[in-house]
Amino acid sequence: MRMKNLVPLLLSGCILAAWPVFATEVSDNFNGTEVDRNIWQEYLGFANSSATETNGYARLRNGAQLVTWDSFAPPFEMTGRLRFSGSAYDNFALVFRTTGMRHVDSLELTNGISIRIEPSNGAGAGSNTFSGQRQSDSFVYATANRALVRNQFYDFKLTDSGTNFSFYFGDLTTPLLAGTESANPGQRIALYNHLAAPGPVTIVVDTQVDIDFVDISSPPPLKLNIYTAVELEFLGELGKLYQIQASPDSQMWTNLNEQIQGDGGLVDRLFSTRGASKIFYRAQEVPSPDQNLIDRAQAAPGMAECIAKARLQGLKIGVGVTSSSCPSGGDQKQVVFSGSPNCEPGQICAEFIVDVATVTFDCSGQIVSAVCTF
């Protein structure tokens, strides 16, 4: 493509800003030989309680409890994978927005919101009951029932916005439980299970849950990154096409973005200069196959005055060429000048287009009419 007429550019400096997204703050795949005490505070409520780490998962037995040392203020998201692998009475509790404080001689935390998975009717045969509860008074936000297969891992996810929370199990696209709560007494997260006493029977049954991994994420403190950019501005002539190009050495040029149609007003474009120590810019005219026709139409009697009148009314002028076939060969051409609002960048204005003038050429390329319609 041939280009000509280097157009001078007005360059002004500016900045571009970017913000980071969620960053994982705790990630534990339990691949070690013991529970990581840098991540978890361990609590063993009974003589036969244990929290062990083996074969790539953590096994919590008979009331073992893990509580995060780190605090997680909403909003945050927690994902993980678990399975029941002990008895028909296996159960699991996940407590968030808690201080980690427990009742005397009990695993139960005094505050926060708990997600519980327990055998239906205390028997474990058939479906399990899922519930979301408030720890301080056992208020139930929501319940659901779902059958679980022992020794099979299930993915889960908890999201907490600070006002609303949702718990997903198996299907991580549709929440199984959801609730609304604005109270936030604490910011720690606990995982544990209970010893189980089936119904009126006084024999306590062993329980255990295996946790394959846990990831807890929350937004980092707001961070603003500032990058350099350049704003290019030049006056484009009506009906002419322009191409903006960039070069690191003013020798080898690369086209930037699309070609720009001149309308007689200012052309304004913004480009990032991040990572570039030196860069040159230029805008060049791209010859149009219809440019000669457009120039002749502008020179037709009365056209200059008509276009100038439209500009005085605050309109931005555009031009287009239409063709229709002639019976004896060739094309009949029409050059149509139109007007649209000439708004400043960022200014709110009406969207409309009005006809300004039409110049018609016959099949031999001669002007047969020049009409100002504005």
N, C-alpha and C positions, 0 to 999 in steps of 0.2 A: 504494500500500500504506500503510495507516494504522499508526502506531507510537505507543507510549506508554511511560511509566515509564522515565525516564532512569536508567541504572544507573551508579553511581560506579565509576571505574576506578583501579587502582593502577598507576602508570607507573614504570618503572625504566629507566635508561640502559644501553646496551650498545654493542658495536662489531661491525661486519661486516668481514671481511677478504677481499681478492682478490689473486690472483697473475697476472702477465702470462704469455703463452705465447711460443713461438718468435719471434724477431725476426731479420730478414735482416741479416747483417753485411757480406756482399759480394755485389753484384749488378752484372754487367757485360754489356751487350748489344752491345758492340763496334761502336757506331755512330759512333765517332770516325774520325780520320784516322791515328792511330797507337795502339799499345798503351799503356794507362794505366799509367805507371810508379809511380803511387801505390798501385796494387793488385798489380801483378805485377813480379817480378824476372825479367828476360829473360836467357836464356843461349843463345848461338848456337855450337853445338859444331863446326861445319865452315865452310869458306870459302863454301859455297853455301847455308848455313842462313839462313832469314829468318823473321821474325814480323811480319806486316803486318796492317793493319786497314782494310778497305774493303767497301763494299756491305753493311754491317750485320753483318759477321762477321770473326773473326780467322782468318787463314790461317797455319798452321805448316808450314814446308817444310824437309825434309832435316835433321831433327834439332833444330829450334828448340824451346826449352823455356821455359815460363812457370811460375813458382813464386810462390805467394802470399806477400806480406810479412806478413800477419796470421797468427796462430796459431789453430788450431781444435781445441780439446780435445774429445774425445767427451763427450757425444753431439752429433752434428751431422748435417745432411742437405745433400746437394749435388744440384742438378738442372742440366740443360743440354741442348744439342742439337748434334749434329755430323753431318758427312758426309765421305766419302772422295771426293776430286775430282782426284787426280793419276794414278797408275799402278795397275796390277793388284797392286802390292806395298805399297799404302798400309797404314799401321798406326797404332795409337794406344795411348798408355799414360797412365793416371791413377794417381798415387801419393799416398797419404795416410799420416798418422802418420809423416812423415819430417822430418828436420832440414834437408833440402835439400842435404846433403853428397854429392858425386859421387866416383866412382872417378877416378883420374888418367887423362886423355885418354879420357874416356868420358862419355856422357850418363847412364849408369846411376847411380842413387842408391844409396848404401851401406846405407840402412835404410828401413823403412816397409813398407807393403803396396801392391802394384800390381794394377790391373785392366788387362789387356792385350787388345787386339783385333788379330789378325794373320791374314794369309792362310793358309789351310790348305796345308801342305806347301810354303810359300814361293812358291806359284804364283799365288794370288789368284783363280783360276778356280773357281767353286763356292762352298762355304761358307767362313766365317771361323771361326777358333778364338778363343773367349773364355776367359780364365783369370784366376784370382786367385792371386797369388804373394807369398811373403815375400821382400823384396829382399835380406836379408842372406845367405840360403843357397839361394834359388830354390825353396824348398818350395812345392808347389802345393796350395792349399786346395780348388779346384774348377775344372772345365773345362766348356765347352759349345760346341756348334757351331751356327752360324746363317748363312744366306745373306744377304748385303747387296747392295743395288743402288747402284752408284756414282752420285754426284751427287744422292743422295736424303738429306734430313736425317732423323735419328732422335733421338728424345728418350731421355735416360738419367737415372738417379737412383742415388745412392749414399747409404746410411744406415749410420751407425757408432755403436753404443751404447757402445763402449769394450771390449766383450767379443765381441759379434757384429757382423758387417757383411753387407750385402746389396747387390747391384748389379742394377739393372733396365735393360733396353734395349728400346725400342719399346713394350713392355707395362709400364706403371709400377705395375701391381697385383700381378704375380707375379715374384719375383726370378729372374734368370737364373743368378746365382752367389751363393753364401753361404759364410761361413766363420766360425770362432771363433778369436779371438786376443786375449790380454790384454796382450801387450807393447805399449808405446807409446813408442818412442824419440824421436819428434818430433811436432810438431803443424802442420806446413805441408803444402800440397797442390800437386802439380806436374802439368802437362799437357805432353805432348810426343809426337813421333813419331821414327822412325829412318830413316836411309838404309837401303836394303835391298840385300843381295847375294844374288841368287837361286841357291841350291844351290852347286855347286862353281864356278860362273862367277864370275870376279873383277870383272866389270863392275858397278859400283855403280849402282843404279837410283834415280831421284828419287822421293820420296813427299811427299804433303801431306795435311793434314786441315783442314777448315774448322769452326770452332766458332761457332755462332750466338749463344749466350748461356750464362752461368754464374751460378747463384745458390747461395750457401753460407750456411746458417743454423745457428745454435746457440743454446741457451738463454741468455738474459742472466742476470746475477747476480740471485739471489732478491730480489724487491722486494715488500714488504708494504704494502698500502694499507689505511688504517683509515677506516671510515665510521661515521656515527652511526646508531642505530636506537632504537626504543622497544619495550618489552615491556609489554603490556596484560594486566591480570588482574582478574577480578571473579567473584563468587559467583553462579552461575546456579541458578535454582529448577527443581526437578524438573518436566519436561513442558513447559517454556516455551521458545519460540524467541527468539533474539536476533540482532540485526544490528549489527556494528561499522561505524561511519561516521567519516570524516575531513573536516575543513574547514580552509581557510586563514584564515577570519575568524569562525568560529562562527555563520555565517548560511547559507551554501550547503554542504550536506552530500553526500558521495559514499559509496556503499556499498563496503566492503572485503571481499573474499573471500565465502565462502558463509555462509548463515545457520547459527547454532550452536544445537544442542539442549542445553538445560540439563539437568543430571543431579543437581543438589543439591550439586555440588562446585565447585572453582575452575576457571574457564576461563582459559587462558593462550595468548596469541598474540603473535608478533613481527613488527614492521613496520619497514622501512628508512625513515629520515628524511633520506637523502642528498639534498642540493640544496634542502631546505626550510628557510627561515629561521624559520618559525613554523607550527605545525600543531596543531589541536585534534582530540581523539578523543572518541567517546562510544559506548556500547552501549545499544541500545533494544530493548525487548520487541516482538516481532512477534506480534500476536494470532493464535492458531490457531483454526480452525473447530471443533476438538474440545476446546478448552481447558475449556469449561464441563463437558463430559462427564468430562474427566480430574479436574477439581476435585471433582465429585460422587463419582467413584470413590474418591478419596483420603479423602473424608469418610465412606465406607461403614463400618459397624461392623467394628472390628478391623484396618482397613487401616493406620491411622497406626502402631499398635503393630507390625504385621508389617514395614512398611518401615523403621521405626526399628531393629528387631532385625537386619535385613539390613545396615544401615549400621554397626551396632556390630560386625559381623563383618568390617568392612573393605571392603564392597562399594560400588561406584558404581551408583546406581539409574538405569535408563532406563525409558521408558514408550512404548507403542505402541498404536494403535487399529486393530482389524480390523472389517470389516463383512460381513454376509451378507444377502441380500435376503429380505424377508418375503413370504409368499404374497398377503397383502392389500395390499401396497405398503409402502414405507418400508424401513428397514434395522434389523437386529438388530446391536448393537454389543458388542464386548468390549474392555475396557481391560486390557492386560497389563503388569505391572510386572516388570522383570528386573534382575538384578545381574551386574556384571562387576568384575574387579580394579581397585582404585583406586590405581594406581601413581603414584609421583612421576615428573616428567619425566626421561627418560634412564634410568630404572630398568628392569631386565629382569624381566619377570613373565610368568606363564602367561596364555594367552588362553583364556577360557572365559566362558560366559553361563549363568546359572541362573535358573529361574523363581522369582519371589518371591510374586506374588499375581495373581489374575485376577478382574475384576469384570465380570459379564454383565448387559446391559440387554436387555429384551424389545422387541418391535416397537413398543410404545407409549412407550418411553423410560424404563421403570421398572426398577430394580435387581431382578433375580431371584436372583442369587447373588453372594457375595463370599467367595472362597476364598484363604486364605493357604497357599501351597505351599512356603514356605521352611522 
